[in-house]
Amino acid sequence: MGIEKESVVLISKNASTSEIDGEKIMIDFETGKYFMIKGVGNDIWDRIQSEIKVSDLVASLLKEYDVDEKTCFDEVLSFLNKLNEYGFLTVK
């Protein structure tokens, strides 16, 4: 299922997460892979710990960051699709 503006997303996989120097480092013990998230990715990760509609997520980011709406949607969808590809999201 592709992620769209009206999709509702939330983290579905338990990964061990630590923060070091402003970067989140996640370890997926099921696959043995690790991921590093920095910058706005940290804010997105924090906001998808509970269910949120993608359009609401983008609206909240637009209030905090100086970015146009199209760029914000494009980048958020790219990030969420990558998390979904790795099995970290539930998408409704």
C-alpha positions as MATLAB code, in Angstrom:
seq = 'MGIEKESVVLISKNASTSEIDGEKIMIDFETGKYFMIKGVGNDIWDRIQSEIKVSDLVASLLKEYDVDEKTCFDEVLSFLNKLNEYGFLTVK';
ca = [
       0.000    0.000    0.000;
       1.451    3.344   -1.024;
       1.589    6.218    1.410;
      -0.502    9.236    0.441;
      -1.564   12.576    1.979;
      -4.579   11.041    3.702;
      -2.789    7.891    4.890;
      -2.511    7.357    8.624;
       0.886    6.089    9.761;
       2.573    4.984   12.951;
       5.670    3.083   13.978;
       4.911   -0.628   14.113;
       8.252   -2.242   14.761;
      10.094   -2.090   18.020;
      13.619   -0.998   17.352;
      16.159   -0.126   19.965;
      16.594    3.631   19.620;
      19.329    5.794   21.098;
      20.188    9.419   20.540;
      23.777   10.540   20.112;
      24.776   14.089   19.174;
      21.329   14.907   17.791;
      21.067   11.756   15.674;
      18.773    8.836   16.381;
      20.364    5.444   15.921;
      17.971    2.523   15.588;
      18.876   -1.124   15.656;
      16.468   -3.669   14.223;
      17.377   -6.848   16.064;
      15.177   -8.948   13.753;
      17.274   -8.107   10.697;
      20.515   -6.985   12.323;
      20.383   -3.687   10.428;
      20.887   -0.274   11.924;
      19.662    3.097   10.786;
      20.686    6.652   11.574;
      18.213    9.519   11.441;
      19.138   13.154   11.809;
      17.617   16.584   11.344;
      13.935   16.710   10.461;
      13.886   12.910   10.373;
      14.178   12.990   14.181;
      11.067   15.176   14.411;
       9.133   12.944   12.020;
      10.159    9.818   13.952;
       8.997   11.384   17.224;
       5.643   12.408   15.712;
       4.821    8.994   14.259;
       5.102    7.183   17.582;
       1.303    7.380   17.645;
      -1.151    7.410   14.748;
      -1.011   10.547   12.628;
      -2.401   11.461    9.233;
       0.365   12.366    6.777;
      -1.317   15.686    5.948;
      -1.398   16.570    9.686;
       2.250   15.574   10.045;
       3.221   17.845    7.165;
       1.081   20.707    8.530;
       2.875   20.492   11.872;
       6.291   20.490   10.180;
       5.352   23.498    8.027;
       4.743   25.474   11.237;
       8.311   24.812   12.396;
      10.412   24.750    9.240;
      10.897   27.254    6.448;
       9.967   25.034    3.506;
       7.267   25.128    0.861;
       4.388   22.659    1.129;
       5.219   20.622   -1.991;
       8.840   20.096   -0.948;
       7.748   19.169    2.566;
       5.203   16.610    1.294;
       7.691   15.143   -1.158;
      10.416   14.756    1.476;
       8.065   13.411    4.152;
       6.580   10.862    1.741;
      10.063    9.780    0.681;
      11.120    9.315    4.317;
       7.918    7.467    5.259;
       8.146    5.207    2.215;
      11.707    4.287    3.187;
      10.561    3.445    6.738;
       7.707    1.432    5.264;
      10.115   -0.422    2.950;
      12.114   -1.483    6.017;
       8.945   -2.624    7.805;
       8.837    0.101   10.453;
       5.373    1.521    9.644;
       1.764    0.565    9.831;
      -0.117    2.399    7.075;
      -3.898    2.810    7.091;
];
